[in-house]
Each structure stands twice: as C-alpha cells, then as structure tokens.
Amino acid sequence: MIEVVKAKALGVGSRLAVVSPASTPKPELVAAGMERLRWMGYEPVLFPHALDRGPLYYAGTLEDRLSDLHAAFADPAIDGIICARGGWGSAELLPYLDAGLIRASPKVFIGYSDLTSLQGWLRNEAGLVCFYGPMVAADFAKSDGEDVASWQSSLGSEAAWSVGAAEGLRVLRGGSAEGRLGGGCLSILVESLGTQYAPKSGDGVLFLEDIGTKPYQWDRMLCHLRLAGVLDGISGIVFGDMQQCVAPEEMELLEGALLHALREFEGPIAIGLRCGHVGRGNVTLPLGVRVRLECSDVQNPRMDFLEAAVNG
C-alpha cells in the first residue's frame, strides 16, 4: 500500500484556497462562508475560477477547474484547500491530476459529496489523508453549519479524540472494529466501480452517506459494493444520519434495508453520524487515519481516532 501522507496542521492565520472542482456555487453563499472562516481565524483565498458559471452546471471548464486545483497545491503560501460545494464534476478531473505535484506539496483537502472522487484519488495516488467535512457555501454559510469540535480536532494536531452519541451515532449491530477510515458518498463510490479509480478493498472501517437515496437504492448499491468485493476486509461500517435521504417515518424501513444488504457482513454497524449531507453541525472526518469503532455498548457508541490526521 502507498505510504500515508499527512499535511501540515491548520491554525489561526492559515490561508485556505477556496476552489470549486465541481458545480457552480452561489456567490452570496461563498461570501458568507468565507466571512465565517475569517471569524474563525482563517484567511480564505478565493481562487480565480471558483465562481465561474458554465459550461452547463460546471464551475468553469475542465481546464479551469483543474488549473485552480493544481495552483492551490503548488502555491507555498496556501496552507489548505476547501471546496465551495459539490454537485457534479470532480470525476472529470481525475485523468489529468498531477500526482507528482501533489505529492511534493501535500495540503489539507476538505469537502464531501461529489468530492469523494477527488478524495479517493488523493488517497490512492498520493497517500494523502483527506477530510470529509464542511464546505464554504454548503455549510460555513450557515451559522450552525459546522461541528467546531471535530473540525478543530481533525485539522489541529490532536492525536486522540472521538465522535459518538452527541454527534448522532447509534448502534445497528454490536461489536468492535479497528482499521483505517475510508468511504464517502455512496453513489459516487458505486459509480467509480469498473474504473481505475474504484475504491480499494482492505482492512478498515467504512463510512457511507448520501442524499436523496431511498431504502431500496441503499440496498441495491450496498449489494453492488459487496458483489464487487469492496467490502472484503472491511471490519466495521458507519452510516451518516440519513435525514437527507428519508423522512422520519421511513427510517425503520431504511435501517431494515441496510441490515438486509449487510446480512453476510459480520462486523459492527453504526448509523446516524452527522457528517456530509446534513442540516447542521457537519462533523469533519479525516479519511486515511486509524480508528476504533466501538458498538458493544448500545447506550454509548463511539468512534475513536487513534492518531493525528495532520503534522503539528
């Protein structure tokens, strides 16, 4: 396996490149999110094509979006990279990314949803620990959009911290598991199967979430992951809070569909983690670090992070 690479920790005064590798964000939301980041002590830097509109729904041409991303990694004055929003478009960039440039200048990279494509590539090709967490227009534009504790623990140099019931975590199946945390947006992961950018199976804990995905679609896509061998070696699974997928009265059906799809999976399963497509308090998860999932105590489930996600 490729060596794990950790970027420099963020702190007060860190300069964050704001980029849009996928769809066009609303300028007023980007402005509000950047103001929030300034209030938190960071210096956001809007990159040239981050607000581009078109072609179609993209934030600029493939070449322009790629240029912004490469420039952000290459610029020694930039400490980290945060995406404005998801949407669609990140996968278009994958064949053209410069692995050598990125390995030579690793940076914190933050986003979720469609950015799952880029994060998978960054982990597979550069070994880079990435951060599945709040974005500028989607989350920081709201007063309660980010979970401050996990943001600071992930992006600072904290070596031991946890998420649990306070972050929405519940037990679907008991047990404990340990491994490197991977995953992201389920539909994006499934769409990568059959390509060279598909997720690699291995010993780890898998986080999965999505938006607008019905119970039978969860069942179908988890079946696809299982038959493709992606779950081979996975020791534990954590699902998002699912409130952007089903109404409260459908949650029991969804949980039944998950357990049906994973009936041959023997590890612990948790659900409800407030990360990704959520209404508030988006939790930041570092992908690529070792974690321990503890679901033996139904009243106190937790996921412990066993190492720092960044270099101090």
C-alpha positions as CSV (number, residue, x, y, z in Angstrom):
1,M,0.0,0.0,0.0
2,I,1.1,3.6,-0.6
3,E,2.6,5.4,2.3
4,V,0.2,7.6,4.3
5,V,1.0,11.3,3.9
6,K,-0.2,13.9,6.3
7,A,-0.4,17.6,5.6
8,K,0.5,20.5,7.9
9,A,-2.0,21.3,10.6
10,L,-4.2,24.4,10.3
11,G,-4.3,27.1,12.9
12,V,-5.1,30.8,13.3
13,G,-4.0,32.7,10.3
14,S,-3.8,29.7,8.0
15,R,-4.6,30.6,4.3
16,L,-7.3,28.4,2.8
17,A,-7.7,28.2,-1.0
18,V,-11.5,28.2,-1.9
19,V,-12.0,26.1,-5.1
20,S,-14.9,24.7,-7.0
21,P,-13.8,21.4,-8.7
22,A,-17.5,20.5,-9.5
23,S,-20.6,22.7,-9.8
24,T,-21.1,26.4,-9.6
25,P,-21.8,27.8,-6.1
26,K,-24.0,30.7,-5.3
27,P,-21.7,33.8,-4.9
28,E,-23.6,35.1,-1.9
29,L,-23.2,31.8,0.0
30,V,-19.5,31.7,-0.8
31,A,-19.1,35.2,0.5
32,A,-21.0,34.3,3.7
33,G,-18.9,31.2,4.2
34,M,-15.7,33.0,3.7
35,E,-16.7,35.6,6.3
36,R,-17.4,32.8,8.7
37,L,-14.0,31.3,8.1
38,R,-12.4,34.7,8.7
39,W,-14.3,34.9,12.0
40,M,-12.8,31.5,13.0
41,G,-9.3,32.9,12.4
42,Y,-8.5,31.7,8.9
43,E,-7.7,33.6,5.7
44,P,-9.8,32.3,2.9
45,V,-8.5,33.0,-0.6
46,L,-11.0,32.8,-3.5
47,F,-9.3,31.2,-6.5
48,P,-9.8,32.6,-10.0
49,H,-12.5,30.2,-11.3
50,A,-14.3,29.3,-8.0
51,L,-17.4,31.4,-9.0
52,D,-17.4,30.6,-12.8
53,R,-20.7,29.7,-14.3
54,G,-20.8,27.1,-17.0
55,P,-20.4,25.4,-19.3
56,L,-23.6,23.7,-18.2
57,Y,-23.7,23.4,-14.4
58,Y,-19.9,23.3,-14.0
59,A,-17.8,26.0,-12.2
60,G,-15.8,26.6,-15.4
61,T,-14.2,24.3,-18.0
62,L,-12.4,21.2,-17.0
63,E,-9.1,23.0,-17.7
64,D,-10.0,26.0,-15.5
65,R,-11.1,23.8,-12.6
66,L,-8.0,21.7,-12.9
67,S,-5.9,24.8,-13.1
68,D,-7.3,26.2,-9.8
69,L,-6.7,22.8,-8.0
70,H,-3.2,22.4,-9.2
71,A,-2.4,26.1,-8.4
72,A,-3.7,25.7,-4.9
73,F,-1.5,22.7,-4.2
74,A,1.5,24.3,-5.8
75,D,1.3,27.7,-4.0
76,P,3.6,27.6,-0.9
77,A,1.6,30.5,0.6
78,I,-1.6,28.3,0.7
79,D,-1.9,26.1,3.8
80,G,-5.1,24.1,3.0
81,I,-7.8,23.7,0.3
82,I,-11.5,23.8,1.0
83,C,-14.2,23.3,-1.6
84,A,-17.1,25.7,-2.1
85,R,-19.7,23.0,-2.9
86,G,-20.1,19.6,-4.5
87,G,-22.7,18.8,-7.2
88,W,-21.0,17.1,-10.2
89,G,-17.7,17.3,-12.0
90,S,-14.9,16.1,-9.8
91,A,-14.5,12.8,-11.6
92,E,-13.8,14.6,-14.9
93,L,-10.5,15.9,-13.4
94,L,-9.1,12.5,-12.3
95,P,-7.2,11.5,-15.5
96,Y,-5.4,14.9,-15.6
97,L,-4.3,15.3,-12.0
98,D,-0.6,15.7,-11.4
99,A,0.3,13.2,-8.8
100,G,4.0,14.4,-8.6
101,L,3.0,18.0,-7.9
102,I,0.5,16.9,-5.2
103,R,3.0,14.5,-3.5
104,A,5.6,17.3,-3.5
105,S,3.3,19.7,-1.8
106,P,0.6,17.9,0.3
107,K,-2.2,20.1,1.6
108,V,-5.2,19.6,3.8
109,F,-8.1,19.0,1.4
110,I,-11.7,19.4,2.7
111,G,-15.0,18.6,1.1
112,Y,-17.7,15.9,0.7
113,S,-20.4,14.7,-1.7
114,D,-19.0,14.8,-5.3
115,L,-15.6,15.5,-3.8
116,T,-15.5,11.8,-2.8
117,S,-14.0,11.2,-6.3
118,L,-11.0,13.5,-5.7
119,Q,-10.5,12.3,-2.1
120,G,-10.3,8.7,-3.3
121,W,-7.8,9.7,-5.9
122,L,-5.7,11.7,-3.5
123,R,-5.6,8.8,-1.0
124,N,-4.9,6.1,-3.7
125,E,-2.3,8.1,-5.8
126,A,-0.7,10.4,-3.2
127,G,-1.4,8.7,0.1
128,L,-2.9,11.9,1.3
129,V,-5.1,12.0,4.4
130,C,-8.2,13.9,3.3
131,F,-11.1,15.5,5.3
132,Y,-14.7,14.7,4.6
133,G,-16.2,17.8,6.1
134,P,-18.0,21.1,5.8
135,M,-17.7,23.2,2.6
136,V,-17.8,27.0,2.2
137,A,-21.1,27.6,0.5
138,A,-22.9,24.5,1.7
139,D,-22.1,24.7,5.4
140,F,-20.0,27.7,6.6
141,A,-22.5,30.0,5.1
142,K,-24.9,28.9,7.9
143,S,-24.4,30.0,11.5
144,D,-24.5,26.3,12.7
145,G,-23.2,24.6,9.6
146,E,-20.0,23.1,11.0
147,D,-19.2,21.0,14.0
148,V,-16.4,23.0,15.6
149,A,-15.1,20.3,17.9
150,S,-14.4,17.7,15.2
151,W,-13.1,20.4,12.8
152,Q,-10.5,21.6,15.4
153,S,-9.6,18.0,16.4
154,S,-9.2,16.8,12.8
155,L,-7.3,19.8,11.5
156,G,-5.2,20.5,14.6
157,S,-2.6,18.0,15.8
158,E,-4.9,16.2,18.3
159,A,-3.9,12.6,18.4
160,A,-6.8,11.1,20.4
161,W,-10.4,12.2,20.1
162,S,-13.8,10.6,19.5
163,V,-17.3,11.1,18.0
164,G,-20.3,9.4,19.5
165,A,-23.9,9.9,20.6
166,A,-23.5,13.6,20.8
167,E,-22.7,13.6,17.0
168,G,-25.8,11.4,16.3
169,L,-24.1,7.9,16.4
170,R,-26.4,4.9,17.1
171,V,-25.8,1.2,17.0
172,L,-27.4,-1.0,14.4
173,R,-25.3,-4.1,15.2
174,G,-22.9,-4.5,18.1
175,G,-19.3,-5.3,18.3
176,S,-16.0,-3.5,17.8
177,A,-13.6,-3.0,14.9
178,E,-10.4,-1.2,14.1
179,G,-8.7,-0.1,10.9
180,R,-8.2,2.9,8.6
181,L,-11.2,5.0,8.0
182,G,-12.4,5.3,4.3
183,G,-15.5,5.9,2.3
184,G,-17.6,9.0,1.5
185,C,-20.7,9.5,-0.7
186,L,-22.1,6.1,-1.6
187,S,-23.4,6.9,-5.0
188,I,-20.1,8.4,-6.1
189,L,-18.2,5.3,-4.8
190,V,-20.5,3.0,-6.7
191,E,-20.2,5.0,-9.9
192,S,-16.4,4.5,-9.8
193,L,-16.7,0.7,-9.9
194,G,-15.3,-0.7,-13.1
195,T,-12.8,2.1,-13.5
196,Q,-9.2,2.5,-12.3
197,Y,-10.5,4.9,-9.7
198,A,-12.7,2.4,-7.8
199,P,-12.2,2.2,-4.0
200,K,-9.7,-0.5,-3.0
201,S,-10.8,-3.1,-0.5
202,G,-8.7,-3.6,2.6
203,D,-8.7,-3.8,6.4
204,G,-10.6,-0.7,7.5
205,V,-13.7,1.0,8.8
206,L,-16.1,2.3,6.1
207,F,-18.1,5.5,6.3
208,L,-21.0,5.9,3.9
209,E,-23.6,8.6,3.4
210,D,-25.7,10.2,0.7
211,I,-28.6,12.5,-0.2
212,G,-32.0,11.7,-1.7
213,T,-31.3,8.0,-1.7
214,K,-34.3,5.7,-1.0
215,P,-34.1,2.5,1.1
216,Y,-34.2,0.2,-2.0
217,Q,-31.4,2.3,-3.6
218,W,-29.2,1.9,-0.5
219,D,-29.9,-1.9,-0.6
220,R,-29.0,-2.0,-4.3
221,M,-25.8,0.0,-4.1
222,L,-24.6,-1.9,-1.0
223,C,-25.3,-5.1,-2.8
224,H,-23.2,-3.7,-5.7
225,L,-20.3,-2.9,-3.3
226,R,-20.5,-6.4,-1.8
227,L,-20.5,-8.2,-5.1
228,A,-17.6,-6.0,-6.4
229,G,-15.5,-7.1,-3.4
230,V,-15.3,-3.6,-1.9
231,L,-16.4,-4.9,1.5
232,D,-13.8,-7.6,1.6
233,G,-11.6,-6.9,4.6
234,I,-13.9,-4.2,5.9
235,S,-14.2,-4.7,9.7
236,G,-16.9,-2.1,10.6
237,I,-19.3,0.3,8.9
238,V,-20.7,3.7,9.9
239,F,-23.6,5.3,8.1
240,G,-24.5,9.0,8.1
241,D,-27.6,10.5,9.7
242,M,-29.8,9.7,6.7
243,Q,-32.2,12.6,7.4
244,Q,-31.5,13.9,3.9
245,C,-32.5,10.5,2.4
246,V,-35.7,9.6,4.1
247,A,-38.5,11.1,6.3
248,P,-38.5,10.0,10.0
249,E,-41.4,7.6,9.4
250,E,-39.2,5.8,6.7
251,M,-36.2,5.4,8.9
252,E,-37.1,1.9,10.1
253,L,-37.5,0.7,6.6
254,L,-34.1,2.2,5.6
255,E,-32.4,0.5,8.6
256,G,-34.0,-2.8,7.6
257,A,-32.8,-2.4,4.1
258,L,-29.2,-1.7,5.3
259,L,-29.2,-4.8,7.6
260,H,-30.7,-6.9,4.8
261,A,-27.9,-5.8,2.3
262,L,-25.3,-6.4,5.0
263,R,-26.7,-9.7,6.4
264,E,-23.5,-11.5,5.5
265,F,-21.3,-8.8,6.9
266,E,-20.1,-9.8,10.4
267,G,-18.7,-6.5,11.8
268,P,-20.3,-3.8,13.9
269,I,-22.6,-1.3,12.2
270,A,-23.4,2.2,13.4
271,I,-25.7,4.9,11.9
272,G,-26.6,8.5,12.4
273,L,-23.3,10.2,12.3
274,R,-23.9,13.9,11.4
275,C,-21.4,14.1,8.6
276,G,-21.7,15.1,4.9
277,H,-25.2,15.9,3.7
278,V,-26.7,17.1,7.0
279,G,-28.8,20.1,8.1
280,R,-26.5,21.4,10.8
281,G,-23.3,20.8,12.7
282,N,-21.4,18.9,9.9
283,V,-18.8,16.7,11.5
284,T,-15.3,16.6,10.0
285,L,-13.9,13.1,9.4
286,P,-10.2,12.5,8.4
287,L,-10.1,9.7,5.9
288,G,-7.0,7.6,6.0
289,V,-6.3,7.5,9.7
290,R,-6.7,4.6,12.1
291,V,-9.9,4.4,14.1
292,R,-11.6,2.1,16.5
293,L,-15.4,1.6,16.2
294,E,-17.0,0.6,19.5
295,C,-20.6,-0.6,19.3
296,S,-20.6,-3.0,22.2
297,D,-22.4,-0.6,24.5
298,V,-25.7,0.4,22.8
299,Q,-26.0,3.4,25.0
300,N,-22.5,4.7,24.3
301,P,-21.4,4.0,20.7
302,R,-18.3,5.9,19.6
303,M,-15.6,6.0,17.0
304,D,-12.1,6.7,18.5
305,F,-9.4,8.4,16.3
306,L,-6.1,6.7,17.2
307,E,-3.7,9.1,15.6
308,A,-3.4,12.7,14.5
309,A,-4.6,13.4,11.0
310,V,-2.1,16.2,10.3
311,N,1.5,17.0,11.2
312,G,1.9,19.5,14.0
